[in-house]
Amino acid sequence: MHILNDGMALKGTTTVGAISTDGVVLASDTRVTAGSLVVHKRGKKVYKIDNHLAMTISGLVADAQRTVEVLKANAIMYRLQRKSPIPVGAAARLVANMFFSNRLSPFLAQIIIGGVDRSGSHLFMIDPFGSITEEKYVATGSGSPVAYGVLEERFREGLPLKEILEIVVKSINSAMKRDVASGDSFDVSIIDANGYRELSDEEKRMILKQN
């Protein structure tokens, strides 16, 4: 995440998402920067939207956090009105439409939305102008080239959640080692049939040892 941004390039941060046969894994580093200054070492970049839905944020902090609040509010209204959780694709389309409608003065944020609904596990990436793509795995931020190197080498469709979790953690850890604007620590969340859950520090240490 970046406090200030002097252009469209999204500076700082590594966020990663990947789907498995039985769920979705989302992860990010925790460093927040303003230029070359590290302003926070424990910034939150993975957010629970509903029990079946979560998102990662990268880019300008204010724009990204505004997006989180809008999506949370709409997810609550959808559940109250329809008596069912918002589909993952509908949540992603809502954010994409919001970004597209502000394209002349864009939200300087790049979003990953992941979750599990009646049609299975889904993962979407949305850029600052509202372009939306559904992916099997995706990374954003300045550390994304390093993360993609790990993801493209190790990701295979049909892998169980445990193996996808190990791949995502390795990709985040590799990016933190090589990208100066990513680092300090990392957060990992799982969304599966049991709902949303954040990994504990001990669980993250155990996965790093296995990698």
N, CA and C of each residue as an Amber inpcrd file, in Angstrom:
protein
   633
   0.8420000  -1.1880000   0.0000000   0.0000000   0.0000000   0.0000000
   0.8740000   1.2330000   0.0000000   0.3130000   2.3070000  -0.5590000
   1.0620000   3.5470000  -0.6740000   0.1900000   4.6940000  -0.1850000
   0.7310000   5.5250000   0.7020000  -0.0280000   6.6500000   1.2310000
  -0.2440000   7.7120000   0.1560000   0.8260000   8.0550000  -0.5550000
   0.7570000   9.0560000  -1.6060000   1.1560000   8.4320000  -2.9210000
   0.6130000   8.9260000  -4.0050000   0.8900000   8.3570000  -5.3150000
   0.9990000   9.4800000  -6.3230000   2.1360000   9.5550000  -7.0550000
   2.3460000  10.6420000  -7.9940000   2.0880000  10.2180000  -9.4310000
   1.4300000   9.0880000  -9.6300000   1.1350000   8.6200000 -10.9810000
   0.2590000   7.3950000 -10.9240000   0.0170000   6.7840000 -12.0750000
  -0.8660000   5.6290000 -12.1120000  -0.1940000   4.3490000 -11.6500000
   1.1380000   4.3090000 -11.6340000   1.8170000   3.0930000 -11.1800000
   1.4860000   2.8320000  -9.7150000   1.1350000   1.5980000  -9.3840000
   0.8080000   1.2440000  -8.0190000   2.0860000   0.8390000  -7.3040000
   2.5400000   1.7070000  -6.3980000   3.8370000   1.5160000  -5.7550000
   3.6690000   0.7860000  -4.4380000   4.5590000  -0.1530000  -4.1900000
   4.5180000  -0.8690000  -2.9350000   3.5150000  -2.0120000  -2.9590000
   3.6580000  -2.9090000  -1.9730000   2.6770000  -3.9730000  -1.7460000
   2.8960000  -5.1910000  -2.6370000   2.6010000  -6.3380000  -2.0710000
   2.3980000  -7.5560000  -2.8490000   1.1290000  -8.2100000  -2.3180000
   0.1480000  -8.4200000  -3.1900000  -1.0430000  -9.1730000  -2.8170000
  -1.2070000 -10.3210000  -3.7920000  -1.6890000 -11.4480000  -3.2890000
  -1.7860000 -12.6630000  -4.0950000  -3.1150000 -13.3600000  -3.8010000
  -3.6950000 -13.9450000  -4.8240000  -4.8680000 -14.7810000  -4.6560000
  -4.7610000 -16.0090000  -5.5370000  -5.3200000 -17.1250000  -5.0930000
  -5.3290000 -18.3600000  -5.8950000  -6.4970000 -19.2220000  -5.4490000
  -7.0420000 -20.0070000  -6.4020000  -8.1610000 -20.8810000  -6.0730000
  -7.7030000 -22.3340000  -6.0500000  -8.3930000 -23.1110000  -5.2370000
  -8.1300000 -24.5500000  -5.1410000  -9.4130000 -25.2940000  -5.4710000
  -9.3840000 -26.5920000  -5.3120000 -10.5830000 -27.3870000  -5.5710000
 -11.6720000 -27.1230000  -4.5410000 -11.2800000 -26.6090000  -3.3680000
 -12.2510000 -26.4600000  -2.2880000 -12.2130000 -25.1070000  -1.5890000
 -11.6490000 -24.0930000  -2.2380000 -11.6430000 -22.7870000  -1.6070000
 -10.7200000 -21.8010000  -2.2860000 -10.5460000 -20.6600000  -1.6280000
  -9.7270000 -19.5630000  -2.1490000  -8.7470000 -19.1230000  -1.0640000
  -7.5240000 -18.7870000  -1.4800000  -6.5200000 -18.2530000  -0.5620000
  -6.1610000 -16.8420000  -1.0120000  -6.1790000 -15.8930000  -0.0750000
  -5.7690000 -14.5170000  -0.3300000  -4.6640000 -14.1480000   0.6600000
  -3.6610000 -13.4130000   0.1940000  -2.5420000 -13.0570000   1.0680000
  -1.9480000 -11.7150000   0.6560000  -1.2550000 -11.0880000   1.6000000
  -0.5660000  -9.8260000   1.3140000   0.5590000  -9.6140000   2.3140000
   1.5100000  -8.7660000   1.9260000   2.4830000  -8.2910000   2.9060000
   1.8180000  -7.2080000   3.7460000   2.5280000  -6.6390000   4.7230000
   1.9160000  -5.6590000   5.6280000   2.6220000  -4.3060000   5.6320000
   3.5720000  -4.0950000   4.7420000   4.3030000  -2.8190000   4.7250000
   3.5080000  -1.7340000   4.0110000   3.4440000  -0.5500000   4.6280000
   2.7890000   0.6220000   4.0260000   3.8450000   1.7050000   3.8380000
   3.9350000   2.2580000   2.6250000   4.9980000   3.2110000   2.3060000
   4.4360000   4.5420000   1.8210000   5.2780000   5.5780000   1.9410000
   5.0330000   6.8940000   1.3400000   6.3470000   7.2930000   0.6920000
   6.4650000   7.0620000  -0.6110000   7.7590000   7.2440000  -1.2630000
   8.7330000   6.2000000  -0.7490000   9.8780000   6.6610000  -0.2680000
  10.8800000   5.7430000   0.2780000  10.7210000   5.5370000   1.7830000
   9.6930000   6.1470000   2.3790000   9.4690000   6.0510000   3.8180000
   8.5050000   4.9220000   4.1530000   8.8880000   4.0790000   5.0920000
   7.9770000   3.0510000   5.6010000   7.1850000   3.6750000   6.7390000
   5.8740000   3.8810000   6.5140000   5.0540000   4.5870000   7.4960000
   4.3050000   3.6340000   8.4310000   4.2020000   2.3800000   8.0500000
   3.5280000   1.4100000   8.9200000   4.0280000   0.0180000   8.5600000
   4.2510000  -0.8040000   9.5930000   4.7530000  -2.1500000   9.3610000
   3.6780000  -3.2210000   9.4570000   2.4750000  -2.8400000   9.8950000
   1.4000000  -3.8280000  10.0560000   0.1110000  -3.3440000   9.4040000
   0.2170000  -2.8420000   8.1910000  -0.9630000  -2.3890000   7.4710000
  -1.8340000  -3.5580000   7.0370000  -3.1380000  -3.4080000   7.1580000
  -4.0700000  -4.4750000   6.7810000  -4.4290000  -4.3310000   5.3120000
  -4.2810000  -5.4160000   4.5580000  -4.5610000  -5.3730000   3.1210000
  -5.4640000  -6.5140000   2.6500000  -5.8260000  -7.4050000   3.5690000
  -6.7950000  -8.4550000   3.2650000  -8.0130000  -8.2210000   4.1570000
  -9.1900000  -8.0540000   3.5460000 -10.3880000  -7.6900000   4.2860000
 -11.5010000  -8.7100000   4.0790000 -12.1320000  -9.0840000   5.1730000
 -13.3440000  -9.8960000   5.1070000 -14.5040000  -9.0000000   4.6980000
 -15.2430000  -9.3860000   3.6580000 -16.4230000  -8.6530000   3.2330000
 -17.6840000  -9.3250000   3.7620000 -17.7540000 -10.6210000   3.6510000
 -18.8270000 -11.4340000   4.2010000 -18.1940000 -12.7700000   4.5580000
 -18.9570000 -13.6740000   5.1310000 -18.3560000 -14.9330000   5.5680000
 -17.8510000 -15.7760000   4.4030000 -18.3330000 -15.5010000   3.1990000
 -17.9450000 -16.2720000   2.0050000 -17.0820000 -15.4650000   1.0440000
 -16.7380000 -14.2310000   1.4200000 -16.1730000 -13.2800000   0.4630000
 -15.1220000 -12.3970000   1.1250000 -14.0050000 -12.1620000   0.4120000
 -12.9580000 -11.2870000   0.9280000 -12.2660000 -10.5920000  -0.2370000
 -11.4010000  -9.6210000   0.0890000 -10.6980000  -8.8910000  -0.9540000
  -9.3410000  -8.4390000  -0.4510000  -8.4160000  -8.2280000  -1.3910000
  -7.1330000  -7.6110000  -1.0670000  -7.0810000  -6.2460000  -1.7300000
  -6.2570000  -5.3580000  -1.1730000  -6.1380000  -4.0110000  -1.7120000
  -4.6730000  -3.6570000  -1.9360000  -4.4260000  -2.9210000  -3.0000000
  -3.1090000  -2.3340000  -3.2410000  -3.3190000  -1.0130000  -3.9510000
  -2.3570000  -0.0960000  -3.7920000  -2.4850000   1.2160000  -4.4050000
  -2.5840000   2.3010000  -3.3550000  -3.3940000   3.3180000  -3.6270000
  -3.5650000   4.4410000  -2.7140000  -4.4860000   4.0420000  -1.5670000
  -4.0370000   4.2430000  -0.3390000  -4.7480000   3.7350000   0.8280000
  -6.1830000   4.2430000   0.8990000  -6.3810000   5.5400000   0.7540000
  -7.7270000   6.1090000   0.9020000  -8.6980000   5.5270000  -0.1170000
  -8.2730000   5.4330000  -1.3760000  -9.1440000   4.8880000  -2.4140000
  -9.4620000   3.4180000  -2.1570000  -8.4580000   2.6580000  -1.7450000
  -8.6530000   1.2340000  -1.5000000  -9.5920000   1.0000000  -0.3170000
  -9.4020000   1.7530000   0.7690000 -10.2460000   1.5680000   1.9380000
 -11.6790000   2.0110000   1.6750000 -11.8520000   3.0400000   0.8520000
 -13.1960000   3.4520000   0.4420000 -13.8920000   2.3220000  -0.3150000
 -13.1570000   1.6370000  -1.1680000 -13.7120000   0.5200000  -1.9270000
 -14.1660000  -0.5960000  -0.9960000 -13.3750000  -0.8890000   0.0240000
 -13.7370000  -1.9240000   1.0010000 -15.0640000  -1.5780000   1.6750000
 -15.2100000  -0.3300000   2.1220000 -16.4200000   0.0690000   2.8330000
 -17.6560000   0.0100000   1.9350000 -17.5170000   0.4350000   0.6790000
 -18.6460000   0.3820000  -0.2560000 -19.0780000  -1.0620000  -0.4920000
 -18.1170000  -1.9550000  -0.7040000 -18.4570000  -3.3510000  -0.9680000
 -19.0640000  -4.0140000   0.2620000 -18.5340000  -3.7290000   1.4470000
 -19.1070000  -4.2840000   2.6690000 -20.5680000  -3.8690000   2.8300000
 -20.8410000  -2.5960000   2.6240000 -22.2110000  -2.0880000   2.7760000
 -23.1620000  -2.7530000   1.7860000 -22.7180000  -2.9040000   0.5410000
 -23.5680000  -3.5200000  -0.4680000 -23.7720000  -5.0110000  -0.2210000
 -22.7520000  -5.6780000   0.3080000 -22.8910000  -7.0990000   0.6330000
 -23.9220000  -7.2960000   1.7480000 -23.9160000  -6.4040000   2.7290000
 -24.9030000  -6.4770000   3.8150000 -26.3090000  -6.2330000   3.2740000
 -26.4640000  -5.1990000   2.4370000 -27.7870000  -4.8950000   1.8750000
 -28.3040000  -6.0410000   1.0090000 -27.4170000  -6.6500000   0.2270000
 -27.8200000  -7.7790000  -0.6190000 -28.3290000  -8.9270000   0.2400000
 -27.6010000  -9.2360000   1.3060000 -28.0020000 -10.3520000   2.1730000
 -29.3430000 -10.0730000   2.8420000 -29.5660000  -8.8280000   3.2600000
 -30.8190000  -8.4740000   3.9210000 -31.9970000  -8.5250000   2.9490000
 -31.7720000  -8.0330000   1.7320000 -32.8530000  -7.9560000   0.7600000
 -33.1600000  -9.2990000   0.1050000 -32.1070000 -10.0650000  -0.2280000
 -32.2960000 -11.3190000  -0.9660000 -32.3160000 -12.5550000  -0.0650000
 -31.9810000 -12.3750000   1.2030000 -31.9120000 -13.5120000   2.1350000
 -30.8830000 -14.5470000   1.7030000 -29.8450000 -14.1040000   0.9990000
 -28.7570000 -14.9870000   0.5640000 -27.5110000 -14.1350000   0.3450000
 -26.3290000 -14.7340000   0.4030000 -25.0930000 -13.9640000   0.2180000
 -24.9210000 -13.5010000  -1.2170000 -24.2650000 -12.3850000  -1.3960000
 -24.0100000 -11.8560000  -2.7270000 -23.0670000 -12.7830000  -3.4870000
 -23.3640000 -13.1240000  -4.7440000 -22.4370000 -13.9490000  -5.5270000
 -21.0890000 -13.2460000  -5.6930000 -20.0300000 -14.0120000  -5.7730000
 -18.6890000 -13.4310000  -5.8840000 -18.5740000 -12.5820000  -7.1500000
 -19.0980000 -13.0690000  -8.2560000 -19.0420000 -12.3290000  -9.5050000
 -19.7950000 -11.0180000  -9.4350000 -20.9360000 -10.9940000  -8.7420000
 -21.7030000  -9.7650000  -8.5940000 -20.9370000  -8.7390000  -7.7560000
 -20.2650000  -9.2000000  -6.7190000 -19.4570000  -8.2940000  -5.8960000
 -18.3220000  -7.6840000  -6.7130000 -17.6650000  -8.5120000  -7.5150000
 -16.5730000  -8.0150000  -8.3530000 -17.0930000  -7.0260000  -9.3950000
 -18.2410000  -7.3230000  -9.9940000 -18.8140000  -6.4220000 -10.9860000
 -19.2120000  -5.0860000 -10.3750000 -19.6910000  -5.1050000  -9.1450000
 -20.0470000  -3.8550000  -8.4610000 -18.8290000  -2.9440000  -8.3320000
 -17.6960000  -3.5150000  -7.8920000 -16.4690000  -2.7210000  -7.7560000
 -15.9800000  -2.2460000  -9.1170000 -16.0410000  -3.1170000 -10.1210000
 -15.6060000  -2.7420000 -11.4670000 -16.4450000  -1.5830000 -12.0030000
 -17.7590000  -1.6200000 -11.7820000 -18.6260000  -0.5340000 -12.2370000
 -18.3200000   0.7700000 -11.5130000 -18.0280000   0.6750000 -10.2140000
 -17.6730000   1.8670000  -9.4490000 -16.3900000   2.4900000  -9.9860000
 -15.3890000   1.6600000 -10.2670000 -14.1270000   2.1600000 -10.8060000
 -14.3200000   2.7460000 -12.2100000 -15.0990000   2.0600000 -13.0410000
 -15.3050000   2.5240000 -14.4140000 -16.0430000   3.8520000 -14.4400000
 -17.0210000   4.0320000 -13.5690000 -17.7880000   5.2770000 -13.5490000
 -16.9520000   6.4620000 -13.0830000 -15.8250000   6.1850000 -12.4310000
 -14.9120000   7.2420000 -11.9890000 -13.6100000   7.2450000 -12.7890000
 -13.6450000   6.7170000 -14.0070000 -12.4120000   6.5320000 -14.7760000
 -11.7190000   7.8360000 -15.1500000 -12.4540000   8.9770000 -15.2230000
 -11.8190000  10.2500000 -15.5410000 -11.0480000  10.8090000 -14.3420000
 -11.4230000  10.3860000 -13.1710000 -10.6760000  10.7030000 -11.9450000
 -10.5700000   9.4040000 -11.1530000  -9.7160000   8.4920000 -11.6080000
  -9.7960000   7.0850000 -11.1820000  -9.4010000   6.8300000  -9.7340000
  -9.9830000   5.7540000  -9.2070000  -9.5120000   5.2020000  -7.9410000
  -8.1390000   4.5920000  -8.2000000  -7.1300000   5.0450000  -7.4690000
  -5.7800000   4.5140000  -7.6650000  -5.6100000   3.2710000  -6.7940000
  -6.2880000   2.2320000  -7.1960000  -6.2730000   0.9850000  -6.4270000
  -6.4440000  -0.1930000  -7.3680000  -5.8360000  -1.2940000  -6.9910000
  -6.0040000  -2.5410000  -7.7250000  -6.5060000  -3.5780000  -6.7310000
  -7.5700000  -4.2660000  -7.0980000  -8.3250000  -5.0840000  -6.1580000
  -8.3390000  -6.5440000  -6.6000000  -8.1830000  -7.4410000  -5.6340000
  -8.4580000  -8.8590000  -5.8540000  -9.6580000  -9.2290000  -4.9980000
 -10.6630000  -9.8420000  -5.6060000 -11.8490000 -10.3050000  -4.8810000
 -11.9540000 -11.8140000  -5.0430000 -12.0830000 -12.5020000  -3.9260000
 -12.1790000 -13.9570000  -3.9610000 -13.2330000 -14.4670000  -3.0060000
 -13.8150000 -15.6060000  -3.3450000 -14.7950000 -16.1770000  -2.4480000
 -15.3950000 -17.4520000  -3.0010000 -16.3120000 -18.0030000  -2.2200000
 -16.9740000 -19.2540000  -2.5750000 -18.4780000 -19.0260000  -2.5250000
 -19.1720000 -19.3710000  -3.6280000 -20.6240000 -19.2840000  -3.6530000
 -21.2090000 -20.5800000  -4.2170000 -22.4770000 -20.5510000  -4.6050000
 -23.1440000 -21.7720000  -5.0600000 -22.4900000 -22.3720000  -6.3030000
 -21.8320000 -21.5390000  -7.0900000 -21.2160000 -22.0330000  -8.3320000
 -19.7570000 -22.4190000  -8.1580000 -19.2310000 -22.3310000  -6.9300000
 -17.8570000 -22.7540000  -6.6780000 -16.9450000 -21.6450000  -6.2080000
 -15.6440000 -21.8600000  -6.3720000 -14.6290000 -20.8900000  -5.9620000
 -14.3340000 -19.9330000  -7.1160000 -14.2170000 -18.6360000  -6.7820000
 -13.9890000 -17.6290000  -7.8160000 -12.9650000 -16.6040000  -7.3540000
 -12.2280000 -16.0650000  -8.3300000 -11.1920000 -15.0730000  -8.0580000
 -11.2140000 -14.0420000  -9.1960000 -11.3120000 -12.7520000  -8.8270000
 -11.3770000 -11.6890000  -9.8160000 -10.3390000 -10.6190000  -9.5190000
  -9.7770000 -10.0430000 -10.5810000  -8.8690000  -8.9080000 -10.4580000
  -9.4860000  -7.7030000 -11.1580000  -9.4450000  -6.5330000 -10.4940000
 -10.0360000  -5.3070000 -11.0240000  -8.9720000  -4.2180000 -11.0050000
  -8.7580000  -3.5490000 -12.1640000  -7.7490000  -2.5000000 -12.2430000
  -8.3790000  -1.1320000 -11.9990000  -7.5830000  -0.0530000 -11.9220000
  -8.1260000   1.2590000 -11.5690000  -9.1820000   1.8040000 -12.5280000
  -9.2490000   1.3100000 -13.7570000 -10.2140000   1.8160000 -14.7230000
 -11.4620000   0.9370000 -14.8350000 -11.5500000  -0.1010000 -14.0070000
 -12.7360000  -0.9280000 -13.9950000 -12.6720000  -2.1720000 -14.8450000
 -11.5230000  -2.4610000 -15.4360000 -11.3830000  -3.7200000 -16.1680000
 -11.4190000  -4.8780000 -15.1670000 -12.1060000  -5.9440000 -15.5320000
 -12.2820000  -7.0720000 -14.6190000 -11.9630000  -8.3700000 -15.3390000
 -11.1870000  -9.2190000 -14.6870000 -10.8650000 -10.5260000 -15.2580000
 -11.0010000 -11.5820000 -14.1680000 -11.5100000 -12.7490000 -14.5530000
 -11.5500000 -13.8670000 -13.6190000 -10.3090000 -14.7080000 -13.8300000
  -9.6400000 -15.0610000 -12.7360000  -8.3490000 -15.7310000 -12.7960000
  -8.3430000 -16.9820000 -11.9300000  -7.3880000 -17.8510000 -12.2070000
  -7.1070000 -18.9940000 -11.3300000  -6.1170000 -18.5860000 -10.2390000
  -5.1980000 -17.6940000 -10.5980000  -4.2750000 -17.0930000  -9.6320000
  -3.9190000 -15.7100000 -10.1370000  -3.5690000 -14.8000000  -9.2110000
  -3.2800000 -13.4200000  -9.6000000  -2.4480000 -12.7660000  -8.5130000
  -1.6290000 -11.7850000  -8.9130000  -0.8400000 -10.9980000  -7.9650000
  -0.8920000  -9.5310000  -8.3870000  -0.8420000  -8.6260000  -7.4270000
  -0.8120000  -7.1940000  -7.7190000   0.2840000  -6.5280000  -6.8980000
   0.5820000  -5.2840000  -7.2530000   1.5550000  -4.5030000  -6.5120000
   2.9610000  -4.6150000  -7.0620000   3.8780000  -3.8870000  -6.4530000
   5.2510000  -3.8070000  -6.9560000   5.9960000  -5.1260000  -6.8400000
   5.5710000  -5.9920000  -5.9280000   6.2210000  -7.2940000  -5.7820000
   5.5990000  -8.3820000  -6.6370000   4.6060000  -8.0170000  -7.4520000
   3.8840000  -9.0330000  -8.2290000   4.7510000  -9.7810000  -9.2510000
   5.7580000  -9.1460000  -9.8930000   6.5800000  -9.9430000 -10.8230000
   7.2680000 -11.1280000 -10.1480000   7.7520000 -10.9150000  -8.9170000
   8.3980000 -12.0100000  -8.1880000   7.3600000 -13.0550000  -7.7840000
   6.2040000 -12.5940000  -7.3060000   5.1500000 -13.5230000  -6.9020000
   4.6840000 -14.3620000  -8.0800000   4.5490000 -13.7320000  -9.2440000
   4.1240000 -14.4730000 -10.4330000   5.1410000 -15.5450000 -10.8180000
   6.4160000 -15.2710000 -10.5780000   7.4250000 -16.2750000 -10.8830000
   7.1870000 -17.5810000 -10.1390000   6.8020000 -17.4590000  -8.8620000
   6.5030000 -18.6480000  -8.0560000   5.1710000 -19.2660000  -8.4770000
   4.1540000 -18.4220000  -8.6610000   2.8290000 -18.9230000  -9.0160000
   2.8480000 -19.6800000 -10.3430000   3.5170000 -19.1270000 -11.3440000
   3.5220000 -19.7650000 -12.6570000   4.3260000 -21.0580000 -12.6720000
   5.2980000 -21.1460000 -11.7900000   6.0920000 -22.3790000 -11.7200000
   5.3390000 -23.4910000 -11.0010000   4.6150000 -23.1540000  -9.9410000
   4.0910000 -24.1920000  -9.0540000   2.5800000 -24.4160000  -9.1290000
   1.8260000 -23.4040000  -9.6000000   0.3730000 -23.5540000  -9.6030000
  -0.0870000 -24.5630000 -10.6490000  -1.0160000 -25.4100000 -10.2480000
  -1.6820000 -26.3290000 -11.1610000  -3.1700000 -26.3470000 -10.8020000
  -4.0180000 -26.4040000 -11.8040000  -5.4460000 -26.5070000 -11.5310000
  -5.7470000 -27.8400000 -10.8630000  -6.7070000 -27.8120000  -9.9490000
  -7.1340000 -29.0470000  -9.2920000  -6.3800000 -29.3760000  -8.0240000
  -5.4780000 -28.4940000  -7.5840000  -4.7440000 -28.7500000  -6.3430000
  -5.6460000 -28.4950000  -5.1340000  -5.4550000 -29.2550000  -4.0450000
  -6.2410000 -29.0230000  -2.8330000  -5.8100000 -27.7400000  -2.1290000
  -6.6420000 -27.2970000  -1.1980000  -6.4110000 -26.0300000  -0.5000000
  -5.0590000 -25.9930000   0.2030000  -4.6530000 -27.1040000   0.8180000
  -3.3870000 -27.1320000   1.5550000  -2.2030000 -26.8180000   0.6460000
  -2.1810000 -27.3840000  -0.5530000  -1.0680000 -27.1390000  -1.4680000
  -1.1050000 -25.7210000  -2.0300000  -2.2960000 -25.2150000  -2.3310000
  -2.4180000 -23.8370000  -2.8120000  -1.9480000 -22.8620000  -1.7340000
  -2.2740000 -23.1700000  -0.4980000  -1.8520000 -22.3280000   0.6180000
  -0.3290000 -22.2300000   0.6790000   0.3590000 -23.3440000   0.5140000
   1.8190000 -23.3530000   0.5390000   2.4010000 -22.5470000  -0.6230000
   1.7820000 -22.6510000  -1.8060000   2.2660000 -21.9040000  -2.9810000
   2.0940000 -20.4070000  -2.7730000   0.9330000 -19.9920000  -2.2570000
   0.6680000 -18.5630000  -2.0350000   1.6340000 -17.9880000  -1.0060000
   1.8570000 -18.7120000   0.0770000   2.7890000 -18.2360000   1.1160000
   4.2030000 -18.1120000   0.5470000   4.6290000 -19.0720000  -0.2440000
   5.9590000 -18.9980000  -0.8500000   6.0670000 -17.7930000  -1.7900000
   5.0080000 -17.5170000  -2.5510000   5.0480000 -16.3890000  -3.4840000
   5.1400000 -15.0620000  -2.7440000   4.3940000 -14.9200000  -1.6590000
   4.4520000 -13.6970000  -0.8570000   5.8160000 -13.5530000  -0.2010000
   6.3200000 -14.6430000   0.3730000   7.6100000 -14.6000000   1.0480000
   8.7430000 -14.2600000   0.0760000   8.6890000 -14.7940000  -1.1350000
   9.7070000 -14.5000000  -2.1400000   9.6700000 -13.0290000  -2.5420000
   8.4710000 -12.4850000  -2.7200000   8.3350000 -11.0750000  -3.0810000
   8.8600000 -10.1660000  -1.9740000   8.5900000 -10.5160000  -0.7230000
   9.0630000  -9.7070000   0.4030000  10.5850000  -9.6790000   0.4790000
  11.2270000 -10.7520000   0.0440000  12.6890000 -10.8220000   0.0810000
  13.3400000  -9.9880000  -1.0190000  12.6100000  -9.7370000  -2.1200000
  13.2260000  -9.1220000  -3.2970000  12.6610000  -7.7650000  -3.6770000
  11.5130000  -7.3870000  -3.1270000  10.9080000  -6.0880000  -3.4230000
  10.9950000  -5.2080000  -2.1850000  11.6870000  -4.0700000  -2.2970000
  11.9430000  -3.2270000  -1.1370000  10.6690000  -2.6080000  -0.5700000
   9.6350000  -2.4510000  -1.3990000   8.3920000  -1.8380000  -0.9310000
   7.4140000  -2.8520000  -0.3540000   7.7990000  -4.1240000  -0.3060000
   6.9840000  -5.1640000   0.3250000   7.7850000  -5.7690000   1.4670000
   7.1250000  -6.0550000   2.5660000   7.9010000  -6.6670000   3.6440000
   7.2660000  -6.5970000   5.0070000   8.1120000  -6.7690000   6.0330000
   7.7930000  -6.7390000   7.4610000   7.0580000  -7.9990000   7.9230000
   5.9000000  -8.2760000   7.3590000   5.1520000  -9.4620000   7.7360000
   4.1480000  -9.7530000   6.6240000   3.3250000 -10.7830000   6.8180000
   2.3020000 -11.0550000   5.8130000   1.0690000 -11.6510000   6.4850000
  -0.0800000 -11.4310000   5.8450000  -1.3600000 -11.9750000   6.3080000
  -1.8890000 -12.9520000   5.2620000  -2.5230000 -14.0050000   5.7310000
  -3.1100000 -15.0070000   4.8420000  -4.5100000 -15.3400000   5.3270000
  -5.4640000 -15.3920000   4.3900000  -6.8410000 -15.7510000   4.7150000
  -7.3260000 -16.8540000   3.7890000  -8.1910000 -17.6930000   4.3260000
  -8.7910000 -18.8000000   3.5810000 -10.3030000 -18.6060000   3.5600000
 -10.9040000 -18.8200000   2.3880000 -12.3620000 -18.8710000   2.2880000
 -12.7340000 -20.2280000   1.7020000 -13.4910000 -21.0180000   2.4600000
 -13.9270000 -22.3300000   1.9730000 -15.3430000 -22.5980000   2.4590000
 -15.7590000 -23.8480000   2.4520000 -17.1290000 -24.1850000   2.8500000
 -17.4230000 -23.8110000   4.2980000 -16.3850000 -23.6750000   5.1090000
 -16.5540000 -23.2980000   6.5140000 -16.5590000 -21.7920000   6.7180000
 -16.3690000 -21.0200000   5.6530000 -16.3780000 -19.5750000   5.7640000
 -14.9890000 -18.9650000   5.7050000 -14.8930000 -17.7510000   6.2200000
 -13.6550000 -16.9710000   6.1670000 -12.8220000 -17.2110000   7.4260000
 -11.5070000 -17.3760000   7.2320000 -10.6210000 -17.5580000   8.3840000
  -9.2430000 -16.9840000   8.0870000  -8.6670000 -16.2850000   9.0770000
  -7.3110000 -15.7670000   8.9610000  -6.3520000 -16.7120000   9.6740000
  -5.2230000 -16.9950000   9.0400000  -4.2360000 -17.8770000   9.6450000
  -3.5410000 -17.1920000  10.8170000  -3.2390000 -17.9770000  11.8290000
  -2.4960000 -17.4660000  12.9800000  -1.0160000 -17.3430000  12.6440000
  -0.2750000 -16.6340000  13.4730000   1.1700000 -16.4940000  13.2640000
   1.8580000 -17.8570000  13.2980000   1.4100000 -18.7320000  14.1840000
   2.0190000 -20.0580000  14.2840000   1.7740000 -20.8720000  13.0110000
   0.5680000 -20.7830000  12.4730000   0.2630000 -21.5010000  11.2300000
   1.1340000 -20.9950000  10.0810000   1.3280000 -19.6950000  10.0210000
   2.1630000 -19.1210000   8.9620000   3.6170000 -19.5520000   9.1090000
   4.1030000 -19.6130000  10.3410000   5.4810000 -20.0710000  10.5560000
   5.6510000 -21.5220000  10.1340000   4.6710000 -22.3400000  10.4210000
   4.7580000 -23.7630000  10.0530000   4.7880000 -23.9330000   8.5330000
   3.9960000 -23.1410000   7.8180000   3.9950000 -23.2370000   6.3530000
   5.3310000 -22.7760000   5.7800000   5.9120000 -21.7170000   6.3560000
   7.2140000 -21.2320000   5.8790000   8.2840000 -22.3010000   6.0770000
   8.2250000 -23.0370000   7.1790000   9.2040000 -24.0910000   7.4210000
   9.1040000 -25.1920000   6.3710000   7.8760000 -25.4720000   5.9260000
   7.6610000 -26.5240000   4.9290000   8.1570000 -26.1030000   3.5470000
   8.2030000 -24.7740000   3.3200000   8.6490000 -24.2640000   2.0360000
  10.1620000 -24.1460000   1.9780000
